[in-house]
Amino acid sequence: MPESWNASSNSLEVRAAGIIVPVVFFLIFLLGTVGNGLVLAVLLRNGQVKYNTTNLFILNLAMADLCFIICCVPFQATIYTLDGWLFGPFACKAVHFLIYLTMYASSFTLAAVSVDRYLAIRYPLKSRDLRTSRNAAVAIIVIWTLSLLFAGPYLSYYQIVHYHGLPICVPIWEDQRRKILDILTFVFGYLLPVVVVSLAYARTIKFLWTSLDPI
């Protein structure tokens, strides 16, 4: 009896996962597409992008997020719902490359937004010559260039292997190179952007707090 109960429990868990996972990914896809699409529509329709550096960065962030939602989320959903990778070796490399490319672009853009907001609040007049649309465009080009450089190794990182006759898309690299790449991804894709954002907003809050007139 216990074995039959375990088998029945496992079967129920598999069925539940087969229903819940697609629903969750569908909601992520729907909300992400609609939300970022609305951001792009509002900025581009009203013509605000040409005159505001912050809006340029927000536009770039929305484009990176929308790219991730459209190009990556549907494929990621199939990993949890299908037995194997059915889209071939090119998609295996391209999807995971885009995942890290958009991750880096989003992280770097959030850091740029935090610095831009700090300069606008702390030095509203002095930063005018620096916070121009041209400089924002240059910063966005630098963001995507760095993102391409950091995400590039993932084109050879993921490959198709066969496990029990099923094709699976998995990372295959030497242990040492894999550790180095994972460390670089953590430091430059997460740690440094978090430090920049935290410092920028901490200094902004400190400035606003000390600027308040005593009651």
PAZAPA-4460 file (N, C-alpha, C; in steps of 0.05 Angstrom, whole numbers, plus 32768, in hexadecimal, padded with zeros to 4 digits):
% residues 215
    n_x    n_y    n_z   ca_x   ca_y   ca_z    c_x    c_y    c_z   seq   type   mol
   8010   7FE8   8000   8000   8000   8000   8011   801A   8000     1      M     A
   8025   801C   8011   8035   8034   8011   8041   803A   7FF6     2      P     A
   804B   8025   7FE8   8056   802A   7FCD   8041   8035   7FBA     3      E     A
   802A   802A   7FBB   8014   8034   7FA9   800D   8051   7FB0     4      S     A
   800E   8057   7FCB   8008   8073   7FD2   801E   8085   7FC8     5      W     A
   8037   807D   7FCA   804D   808E   7FC0   804A   8092   7FA2     6      N     A
   8043   807D   7F93   8040   807F   7F76   8029   8092   7F6F     7      A     A
   8013   808F   7F7F   7FFD   80A1   7F7A   8003   80BD   7F80     8      S     A
   8012   80C2   7F96   801B   80DD   7F9E   802D   80E9   7F89     9      S     A
   8040   80D9   7F7F   8052   80E4   7F6A   8043   80EB   7F51    10      N     A
   802F   80DA   7F4A   801F   80DF   7F32   800F   80F9   7F35    11      S     A
   8004   80FD   7F4D   7FF5   8116   7F51   8007   812E   7F50    12      L     A
   8020   812C   7F5B   8032   8142   7F5A   803A   8149   7F3D    13      E     A
   803F   8134   7F2D   8046   8139   7F11   802F   8146   7F02    14      V     A
   8016   813D   7F07   7FFF   8149   7EFA   7FFB   8166   7F03    15      R     A
   7FFF   816B   7F1D   7FFC   8186   7F27   8011   8199   7F1B    16      A     A
   802A   818F   7F1A   803F   819F   7F0E   8039   81A4   7EF0    17      A     A
   802E   8190   7EE3   8028   8194   7EC6   8012   81A8   7EC1    18      G     A
   8002   81AF   7ED6   7FED   81C3   7ED3   7FF7   81DE   7EDD    19      I     A
   8003   81DE   7EF5   800A   81F7   7F02   8020   8205   7EF3    20      I     A
   8035   81F6   7EEB   804C   8203   7EDE   8045   8212   7EC5    21      V     A
   8035   8205   7EB2   802D   8215   7E9A   801D   822D   7EA1    22      P     A
   800B   822B   7EB5   7FFA   8242   7EBC   800C   8259   7EC7    23      V     A
   801F   8252   7ED8   8031   8267   7EE3   8041   8275   7ECD    24      V     A
   804C   8265   7EBB   805C   8270   7EA5   804A   8281   7E92    25      F     A
   8032   8278   7E8E   801F   8287   7E7D   8019   82A2   7E8A    26      F     A
   8015   82A3   7EA4   800F   82BC   7EB2   8028   82CE   7EB0    27      L     A
   8040   82C3   7EB4   8058   82D3   7EB2   805B   82DF   7E95    28      I     A
   8055   82CE   7E82   8057   82D7   7E66   8042   82ED   7E60    29      F     A
   802A   82E8   7E69   8014   82FC   7E64   801A   8316   7E72    30      L     A
   801F   8316   7E8C   8024   832E   7E9A   803D   833D   7E91    31      L     A
   8052   832E   7E8C   806B   833A   7E82   8068   8347   7E67    32      G     A
   805A   8339   7E55   8056   8344   7E3A   8044   835D   7E3B    33      T     A
   802E   835B   7E49   801C   8372   7E4B   8029   838A   7E59    34      V     A
   8036   8385   7E70   8042   839A   7E7F   8058   83A9   7E70    35      G     A
   806B   839A   7E66   8081   83A6   7E57   8077   83B2   7E3D    36      N     A
   8063   83A5   7E30   8059   83B0   7E18   804B   83CB   7E1C    37      G     A
   803D   83CE   7E33   8031   83E8   7E39   8046   83FD   7E3F    38      L     A
   805C   83F6   7E4C   8071   8409   7E51   807D   8413   7E37    39      V     A
   8082   8401   7E24   808D   8409   7E0A   8079   841A   7DFB    40      L     A
   805F   8413   7DFC   804B   8422   7DED   8048   843E   7DF8    41      A     A
   8048   8441   7E13   8045   845C   7E1E   805D   846E   7E18    42      V     A
   8075   8463   7E1B   808D   8473   7E16   8090   847A   7DF9    43      L     A
   808C   8467   7DE7   8090   846D   7DCB   807A   847E   7DBF    44      L     A
   8061   847A   7DC9   804B   848A   7DBE   804C   84A7   7DC6    45      R     A
   8054   84AC   7DDF   8054   84C8   7DE9   806E   84D7   7DE2    46      N     A
   8081   84C9   7DD6   809A   84D6   7DCE   80AB   84DF   7DE5    47      G     A
   80A8   84D3   7DFD   80B7   84DB   7E14   80D4   84D2   7E13    48      Q     A
   80D9   84BD   7E03   80F4   84B1   7E04   810A   84C4   7DFB    49      V     A
   8103   84D6   7DE8   8118   84E7   7DDD   8122   84FC   7DF1    50      K     A
   8112   8502   7E05   8118   8518   7E16   811F   8511   7E33    51      Y     A
   811F   84F8   7E3A   8122   84F0   7E55   8135   84D8   7E57    52      N     A
   814B   84DB   7E65   815E   84C5   7E67   8152   84AE   7E77    53      T     A
   8143   84B4   7E8B   8137   849E   7E9B   8124   848D   7E8A    54      T     A
   8115   849A   7E79   8102   848C   7E68   8111   847B   7E54    55      N     A
   8128   8484   7E4B   8139   8474   7E39   8142   845A   7E47    56      L     A
   814A   845C   7E60   8152   8445   7E6F   813A   8432   7E74    57      F     A
   8123   843E   7E7B   810C   842E   7E7F   8103   8420   7E66    58      I     A
   8105   842D   7E4F   80FF   8421   7E35   8112   8409   7E30    59      L     A
   812B   840D   7E36   813F   83F8   7E32   8139   83E0   7E45    60      N     A
   8131   83E6   7E5D   812B   83D1   7E70   8112   83C1   7E67    61      L     A
   80FE   83D0   7E5E   80E6   83C2   7E54   80EC   83B1   7E3C    62      A     A
   80FD   83BA   7E2A   8104   83AA   7E12   8113   8390   7E1B    63      M     A
   8125   8393   7E2E   8134   837B   7E37   8121   8367   7E44    64      A     A
   810F   8371   7E55   80FC   8360   7E63   80E9   8353   7E4F    65      D     A
   80E0   8362   7E3C   80CD   8357   7E28   80DB   8342   7E17    66      L     A
   80F4   8346   7E10   8103   8332   7E01   8105   8318   7E11    67      C     A
   810A   831B   7E2B   810C   8303   7E3C   80F1   82F5   7E3D    68      F     A
   80DC   8304   7E41   80C1   82F8   7E43   80B9   82E9   7E29    69      I     A
   80BE   82F5   7E12   80B5   82E9   7DF9   80C8   82D2   7DF0    70      I     A
   80E2   82D6   7DF2   80F5   82C3   7DE7   80FD   82AD   7DFA    71      C     A
   80F9   82B1   7E14   8104   829E   7E27   80EF   828F   7E38    72      C     A
   80DB   829E   7E41   80C7   8292   7E53   80B9   827A   7E47    73      V     A
   80AF   827B   7E2E   80A1   8264   7E23   80B3   824B   7E22    74      P     A
   80CD   824F   7E1B   80DF   8238   7E1A   80E5   822D   7E36    75      F     A
   80E8   8240   7E49   80ED   8237   7E65   80D5   8227   7E70    76      Q     A
   80BD   822E   7E67   80A5   8220   7E70   80A6   8203   7E67    77      A     A
   80B0   81FE   7E4F   80B0   81E3   7E44   80C4   81D1   7E53    78      T     A
   80D9   81DD   7E5F   80EC   81CE   7E6E   80DF   81BF   7E86    79      I     A
   80CB   81CC   7E92   80BD   81C1   7EA9   80A5   81B0   7EA1    80      Y     A
   809C   81B1   7E89   8084   81A3   7E81   8089   818C   7E6D    81      T     A
   809F   818E   7E5E   80A5   8178   7E4B   80BC   8167   7E55    82      L     A
   80BE   814F   7E4A   80D2   813C   7E53   80EE   8144   7E49    83      D     A
   80F0   8151   7E31   810A   8158   7E26   8108   8172   7E17    84      G     A
   8120   817A   7E0C   8122   8193   7DFD   811C   818C   7DE0    85      W     A
   8107   8199   7DD5   80FD   8191   7DBA   8103   81A6   7DA5    86      L     A
   8114   81BA   7DAC   8117   81D1   7D99   8132   81D2   7D8C    87      F     A
   8142   81BE   7D90   815C   81BC   7D81   8172   81CB   7D8F    88      G     A
   818B   81C6   7D86   81A3   81D2   7D93   81A5   81F0   7D90    89      P     A
   819B   81FB   7D7A   819D   8218   7D76   818C   8227   7D8B    90      F     A
   8173   821E   7D8E   8162   822B   7DA2   816C   8226   7DBE    91      A     A
   8179   8210   7DC3   8185   820A   7DDD   8199   8220   7DE4    92      C     A
   81AA   8226   7DD2   81BF   823A   7DD6   81B3   8256   7DD6    93      K     A
   81A2   825C   7DC3   8197   8277   7DBF   8186   827F   7DD7    94      A     A
   8175   826D   7DE1   8162   8274   7DF7   8172   827B   7E10    95      V     A
   8186   826A   7E17   8195   826F   7E2F   81A7   8287   7E2C    96      H     A
   81B1   828C   7E14   81C0   82A4   7E0F   81AF   82BD   7E13    97      F     A
   8197   82BD   7E09   8184   82D3   7E0D   817D   82D7   7E2A    98      L     A
   817A   82C1   7E39   8174   82C3   7E55   8189   82D4   7E63    99      I     A
   81A2   82CE   7E5F   81B8   82DC   7E6C   81BC   82F7   7E60   100      Y     A
   81B8   82FA   7E46   81BB   8314   7E39   81A7   8328   7E45   101      L     A
   818E   8321   7E46   817A   8333   7E51   817D   8337   7E6F   102      T     A
   8187   8322   7E7D   818C   8326   7E9A   81A1   833B   7E9F   103      M     A
   81B7   8339   7E90   81CC   834E   7E93   81C2   8369   7E8B   104      Y     A
   81B3   836B   7E74   81A9   8384   7E6B   8196   8391   7E80   105      A     A
   8185   8380   7E8C   8173   838B   7EA0   8182   8394   7EB9   106      S     A
   8195   8384   7EC2   81A4   838B   7EDA   81B4   83A5   7ED6   107      S     A
   81C2   83A7   7EBF   81D2   83BF   7EBA   81C0   83D8   7EB7   108      F     A
   81A8   83D4   7EAA   8196   83EA   7EA6   818B   83F4   7EC1   109      T     A
   8184   83E2   7ED3   817A   83EA   7EED   8190   83F9   7EFC   110      L     A
   81A9   83F1   7EF9   81BF   8400   7F06   81C1   841C   7EFA   111      A     A
   81BF   841E   7EE0   81C0   8438   7ED2   81A9   844A   7EDB   112      A     A
   8191   843F   7EDE   817A   844E   7EE7   817F   845A   7F03   113      V     A
   818A   8449   7F15   818E   8452   7F30   81A3   8469   7F31   114      S     A
   81B8   8467   7F21   81CC   847C   7F20   81C0   8496   7F14   115      V     A
   81B0   8492   7EFF   81A3   84A9   7EF2   8190   84B7   7F05   116      D     A
   8181   84A9   7F15   816F   84B5   7F28   817F   84C3   7F3E   117      R     A
   8195   84B8   7F47   81A5   84C5   7F5C   81B0   84DF   7F52   118      Y     A
   81BB   84DF   7F39   81C5   84F8   7F2E   81B0   850D   7F2A   119      L     A
   8198   8504   7F22   8182   8517   7F1D   8179   8524   7F37   120      A     A
   8179   8515   7F4D   8170   851F   7F67   8186   852E   7F75   121      I     A
   819E   8523   7F75   81B4   852F   7F85   81C0   8547   7F76   122      R     A
   81C2   8545   7F5C   81CE   855B   7F4C   81BC   8562   7F35   123      Y     A
   81A5   856E   7F3A   8191   8573   7F25   819B   8585   7F0F   124      P     A
   81AC   8599   7F16   81B6   85AC   7F02   81D0   85A3   7EF6   125      L     A
   81E3   859B   7F07   81FD   8593   7EFE   81FC   857A   7EEB   126      K     A
   81E8   8569   7EEF   81E8   8550   7EE0   81D9   8553   7EC5   127      S     A
   81CF   856A   7EBF   81C1   856E   7EA6   81D2   8568   7E8E   128      R     A
   81EB   8571   7E8E   81FC   856C   7E77   8204   854F   7E75   129      D     A
   8203   8540   7E8B   820A   8524   7E8A   81F2   8513   7E83   130      L     A
   81DB   851A   7E8E   81C2   850A   7E8A   81B4   8513   7E71   131      R     A
   81C0   850E   7E5A   81B4   8515   7E40   81AB   84FB   7E32   132      T     A
   819A   84FF   7E1F   8190   84E8   7E10   81A7   84DA   7E01   133      S     A
   81BA   84EA   7DF7   81D1   84DE   7DE9   81E1   84CC   7DFB   134      R     A
   81E7   84D6   7E13   81F7   84C7   7E26   81E8   84AE   7E2F   135      N     A
   81CD   84B1   7E32   81BD   8499   7E3A   81BE   8484   7E24   136      A     A
   81BD   848D   7E0A   81BF   847A   7DF4   81DA   846C   7DF4   137      A     A
   81EF   847B   7DF9   820A   846F   7DFB   820B   845B   7E11   138      V     A
   81FF   8462   7E28   81FF   844F   7E3F   81F0   8436   7E38   139      A     A
   81DA   8438   7E29   81CA   8421   7E22   81DA   840F   7E0F   140      I     A
   81E9   841B   7DFC   81FB   840C   7DEA   8210   83FD   7DFA   141      I     A
   821B   840B   7E0E   822F   83FE   7E1F   8223   83E7   7E2F   142      V     A
   820A   83EB   7E38   81FC   83D6   7E48   81F9   83BD   7E37   143      I     A
   81F0   83C0   7E1E   81EB   83A8   7E0D   8205   839C   7E04   144      W     A
   821A   83AC   7E00   8234   83A1   7DF8   823F   8390   7E0E   145      T     A
   823E   839A   7E27   8248   838B   7E3E   8237   8372   7E42   146      L     A
   821D   8374   7E3E   820B   835D   7E40   8212   8347   7E2C   147      S     A
   8218   834F   7E14   8220   833C   7DFF   823A   832E   7E06   148      L     A
   824D   833D   7E11   8266   8332   7E19   8263   831E   7E2F   149      L     A
   8253   8325   7E43   8250   8313   7E5A   823E   82FB   7E54   150      F     A
   822B   82FE   7E42   8219   82E8   7E3B   8224   82D7   7E25   151      A     A
   8238   82E0   7E16   8243   82D1   7E00   824C   82B5   7E06   152      G     A
   825A   82B0   7E1C   8263   8295   7E22   824C   8281   7E25   153      P     A
   8234   828A   7E2B   821E   8277   7E2E   8215   826B   7E13   154      Y     A
   821F   8276   7DFD   8219   8269   7DE3   8226   824E   7DE1   155      L     A
   823D   824A   7DEE   824A   8230   7DEE   8246   8221   7E08   156      S     A
   8239   822E   7E1B   8235   8222   7E36   821F   820D   7E35   157      Y     A
   820A   8211   7E26   81F3   81FF   7E26   81F4   81EE   7E0C   158      Y     A
   81F0   81D4   7E10   81F0   81C1   7DF9   81DA   81AC   7DFD   159      Q     A
   81D5   819E   7DE8   81C1   8188   7DE9   81D0   816E   7DF0   160      I     A
   81C5   8160   7E04   81CF   8145   7E0A   81B6   8133   7E0B   161      V     A
   81BB   8119   7E08   81A5   8106   7E08   81A6   80F6   7E22   162      H     A
   8190   80F6   7E30   818E   80E7   7E4A   8176   80D4   7E47   163      Y     A
   817D   80BB   7E47   8168   80A6   7E43   8159   80AA   7E29   164      H     A
   8168   80B3   7E15   815C   80B7   7DFB   814E   80D1   7DF6   165      G     A
   814D   80E2   7E0B   813F   80FC   7E09   8154   8112   7E06   166      L     A
   8150   8125   7DF3   8162   813C   7DF1   815D   8150   7E08   167      P     A
   8172   8159   7E15   8170   816B   7E2B   8184   8182   7E27   168      I     A
   817B   819A   7E2C   818C   81B2   7E29   8198   81B8   7E45   169      C     A
   81B3   81B4   7E47   81C0   81B7   7E61   81DB   81C5   7E5E   170      V     A
   81E5   81D2   7E73   81FF   81DF   7E71   8215   81CA   7E73   171      P     A
   8228   81CB   7E60   823E   81B8   7E5F   8258   81C8   7E5B   172      I     A
   8268   81C9   7E70   8282   81D6   7E6F   8294   81C9   7E83   173      W     A
   82AE   81CE   7E81   82C0   81C4   7E95   82BA   81D1   7EB0   174      E     A
   82BE   81C1   7EC5   82B7   81CB   7EE0   82C3   81E6   7EE7   175      D     A
   82DD   81E9   7EE1   82EB   8202   7EE8   82E0   8219   7ED8   176      Q     A
   82DC   8216   7EBE   82D1   822C   7EAE   82B5   8232   7EB6   177      R     A
   82A6   821D   7EBD   828A   8222   7EC6   8289   8232   7EE0   178      R     A
   829B   822C   7EF3   829C   823B   7F0C   82A3   8258   7F07   179      K     A
   82B6   825D   7EF5   82BE   8278   7EEE   82A7   8288   7EE2   180      I     A
   8299   827B   7ECF   8283   8288   7EC2   826C   828D   7ED6   181      L     A
   8266   827B   7EE7   8251   827E   7EFB   8258   8295   7F0E   182      D     A
   8272   8297   7F16   827A   82AD   7F28   8278   82C8   7F1A   183      I     A
   8281   82C9   7F00   827F   82E2   7EF1   8262   82EA   7EEE   184      L     A
   8250   82D7   7EE9   8234   82DD   7EE5   8228   82E8   7EFF   185      T     A
   822F   82DC   7F16   8225   82E6   7F2F   822F   8302   7F36   186      F     A
   8249   8306   7F31   8256   8320   7F39   824B   8336   7F27   187      V     A
   824D   8332   7F0D   8246   8348   7EFA   8228   8349   7EF4   188      F     A
   821A   8333   7EF5   81FE   8333   7EEF   81EC   8339   7F07   189      G     A
   81F6   8335   7F1F   81E6   8339   7F36   81F3   834B   7F4B   190      Y     A
   820A   8343   7F55   8216   8350   7F6C   821C   836E   7F66   191      L     A
   822B   8374   7F51   8233   838F   7F4B   821A   83A1   7F45   192      L     A
   8207   8398   7F35   81EF   83A9   7F31   81E0   83AE   7F4B   193      P     A
   81DE   839A   7F5C   81D0   839E   7F76   81DF   83B2   7F87   194      V     A
   81FA   83B1   7F87   820A   83C4   7F97   8206   83E0   7F8C   195      V     A
   8207   83E3   7F71   8203   83FE   7F66   81E7   8409   7F6C   196      V     A
   81D3   83F9   7F68   81B7   8401   7F6E   81B4   8409   7F8B   197      V     A
   81BF   83F8   7F9D   81BC   83FC   7FBA   81CA   8416   7FC2   198      S     A
   81E2   841A   7FB8   81F1   8433   7FBF   81E3   844B   7FB4   199      L     A
   81DA   844A   7F9B   81CE   8461   7F8F   81B4   8469   7F9E   200      A     A
   81A3   8456   7FA4   818A   845D   7FB2   818F   8463   7FCF   201      Y     A
   81A3   8457   7FDC   81AA   845E   7FF7   81B3   847B   7FF9   202      A     A
   81C4   8483   7FE7   81CE   849F   7FE7   81B7   84B2   7FE0   203      R     A
   81A5   84AA   7FCE   818E   84BB   7FC7   817C   84BF   7FDF   204      T     A
   8176   84A9   7FED   8165   84AB   8005   8173   84BC   801B   205      I     A
   818D   84B8   801E   819C   84C8   8032   819A   84E6   802B   206      K     A
   819E   84EC   8012   819D   8508   8009   8181   8514   800E   207      F     A
   816C   8505   8006   8151   850F   800A   814B   8512   8028   208      L     A
   8154   8500   8038   814F   8501   8055   815C   8519   8062   209      W     A
   8176   851D   805B   8184   8534   8067   817B   854E   805B   210      T     A
   816E   854E   8044   8164   8567   8038   814A   8571   8044   211      S     A
   813D   855F   8054   8123   8567   805F   8128   857C   8075   212      L     A
   8117   8590   8075   8119   85A5   8089   8110   859A   80A4   213      D     A
   811E   85A0   80B9   8115   8597   80D4   80FA   85A4   80DC   214      P     A
   80EA   8593   80E8   80D0   859D   80F0   80D3   85AF   8109   215      I     A
***
